[in-house]
Amino acid sequence: MELRVLGCSGGWPGPGEPCSGYLLTAACRRIWLDAGTGTLPELLRHTDLHRLDALWITHLHADHCSDLAAAFHALAYGPPRAAPLPVFGPPGLVRHLQPVLDEEPAELHRVLAVTEVTDRADYLVGAVRLTAVGVEHGMPAFGVRVVAEGRILGYTGDSRSCPAITDLARDADLLLCEAFLSAPTSRPFTSVMSPEDAGRHASAGGARRLVLTHLHPGADPGLARARAAAEYDGPIEVARPGAVFQTSGGVRA
Ligand SMILES: [Zn+2]
């Protein structure tokens, strides 16, 4: 499996720093994980929406889904796909999209094949198995456990520290874990994690590798890494735009 970081800025984007979005390539399938602000232009540098096999939206905060509207416009008004784009997301995704897109339901379903996921259900994209793992973020939110090519990747989306994060980390070759509380925040947040939380869950689940993401804009990546390392002995990296992680080990770009 290969995970390419399209963007990873927590909460809001910066110059050259899109919000949450990743391109996962596994078993000859391309899956866009979260369509945060600014991630569609980055995605298009590596694939196009006609060759994309699926999109997974963890939750409906704009920094994880706002570029879905732009993707819809590209597919609705540009060259069409042979088949609707499969989109997996939380309950309420269709209800959320209709006023944003200002389209009739039939047009929405012509362009997107939306599946509103349920906790612990499996979804197949070719030979890639995606398991929805409900997390706690003050709204319906689902991390995803991806199994393909004999490898396991867990992605938390956004969540407070809760047992489901350990489930996402369980035996994972790579745990992609949000750590927004990596810098002082302007107001108290109870629905996101710290680098220490990420380290604790990586340890508890036996993850072989931890990648911190969704850091607070301006956070010091080295400090975040050190904070996570206080709780986890395995290899720790910090996501950055353009980085590519292979589940067989190593990072490039
Ligand atoms: Zn969020």
Residues whose N, C-alpha, C, O or C-beta is under 5 A from the ligand:
A	BS01	ZN	H61 D158
